[in-house]
Amino acid sequence: MSDPSTPVQVRTGPLPTPEADEVRELAARAAAVDGIAPLSEQPLLWLEDDQARVAHLLARDEDGTLTGYAQLDVSLAATVRGELVVDPAHRRRGVGRALLAAGAPVTDDVLDRVLHVWAHGDLPAARAFAADAGMPVVRELWQMRLEPLERGGDVVLPPGVTLRQFVPGQDEDAWRRVNSRAFAHHPEQGRMTSADLRARELEAWFDPAGFLLAERDGKLLGSVWTKVHPAGEHGPVPVGEIYVVGVDPDAQGLGLGSALTVAGLNHLAARGLSAAILYTGAENTVAIRTYRRAGFEKSATDVMFGSDTRRSPTGATMAP
Ligand SMILES: CC(C)(COP(=O)(O)OP(=O)(O)OC[C@H]1O[C@@H](n2cnc3c(N)ncnc32)[C@H](O)[C@@H]1OP(=O)(O)O)[C@@H](O)C(=O)NCCC(=O)NCCS
């Protein structure tokens, strides 16, 4: 049953820790029921970040319990990108619809933008919800998985190319330059700022030993960055991720992408991990071919729904 009175508070600025914890707990309850985390890494990092250009949308019931949360990234000129989750115990009561409606004025500000919402796992509820909201699929992201992960793949580097570890405090600018060239057409990866990079370096999982740079004559050509997820995040065992592989456009076509992928996998296998995952755009056939060759198979899909959400706002309140 739809309850049009669901109040939604729209906030900007960092959430206080107890409120950020409520969001994390809500996301964990949804993940336990849905089998997939509803909020990805970046929105979780932005919950308490005072530099983040995001709006937090918080739906609460009459007792003040958090029943739904959406985060809208308002940093782009043409689109507003969001993630949205409703507590499993409060679904089919219009909470999701109220969150979308509250997002409409944020999206349709002076810039008149389009809203894009990521749904992780391509769940039937998200498909039905997006269809009800008149939001068609605009992008698909694949998760690919390799299991069992074995050691010892051959890292065949082009002539003159060597690998070394990333050095924090030294390699950021060069890495960002190559990353933005490699992902010039990628909506998120190509615009990683120094602050985004620094935030990741401060995370507990960050390990320069799993972040390898390929150079020729001291010039950075590409890199592979890996990440280790503890047991529970992607199944019962810890899982390694090929987090970012990027090759400068000038060095593409030399087999460096494959070599870096294998180097990343060897690092993860040497750390004792038995499975690896990665994410790639469903349309990126070149990358998918490379990853299939390394043994990866498609394991899940994330779907982005898009719309022009000009609707009448209901129950939205703006707080500082
Ligand atoms: C998708 C999600 C946000 C929906 O939240 P919700 O509060 O249950 O949605 P609402 O009650 O506002 O539903 C609005 C309409 O969407 C459709 N809908 C929502 N869930 C549905 C389901 N499980 N099956 C069929 N239709 C569904 C219905 O048309 C519904 O209207 P109705 O209840 O009057 O028939 C929620 O299931 C969720 O958090 N899922 C996991 C996270 C996720 O996938 N987020 C991305 C969403 S694009």
The ligand as an ORCA input file, in Angstrom:
! r2SCAN-3c Opt
* xyz 0 1
  C      13.369     -1.230     -5.128
  C      12.995     -0.656     -3.735
  C      13.784      0.624     -3.508
  C      11.484     -0.358     -3.722
  O      11.137      0.285     -2.506
  P       9.625      0.272     -1.943
  O       9.531      1.266     -0.859
  O       9.245     -1.118     -1.620
  O       8.816      0.768     -3.233
  P       7.350      1.437     -3.241
  O       6.524      0.858     -2.144
  O       7.490      2.910     -3.293
  O       6.820      0.885     -4.632
  C       6.396      1.711     -5.706
  C       5.913      0.791     -6.828
  O       7.022      0.036     -7.362
  C       6.552     -1.275     -7.757
  N       7.236     -2.279     -6.903
  C       8.090     -2.051     -5.882
  N       8.526     -3.231     -5.385
  C       7.934     -4.200     -6.096
  C       7.994     -5.616     -6.039
  N       8.734     -6.280     -5.134
  N       7.242     -6.335     -6.931
  C       6.454     -5.696     -7.831
  N       6.365     -4.347     -7.916
  C       7.113     -3.619     -7.064
  C       5.075     -1.278     -7.513
  O       4.440     -0.833     -8.717
  C       4.930     -0.262     -6.386
  O       3.648      0.312     -6.339
  P       2.456     -0.461     -5.530
  O       3.027     -0.978     -4.260
  O       1.434      0.623     -5.340
  O       2.028     -1.566     -6.453
  C      13.297     -1.690     -2.610
  O      12.754     -2.956     -2.983
  C      14.769     -1.875     -2.310
  O      15.318     -1.196     -1.447
  N      15.446     -2.822     -3.025
  C      16.878     -3.069     -2.850
  C      17.725     -1.882     -3.320
  C      17.511     -1.554     -4.790
  O      17.303     -2.407     -5.650
  N      17.622     -0.250     -5.106
  C      17.526      0.261     -6.471
  C      16.149      0.680     -6.834
  S      16.042      1.242     -8.534
*
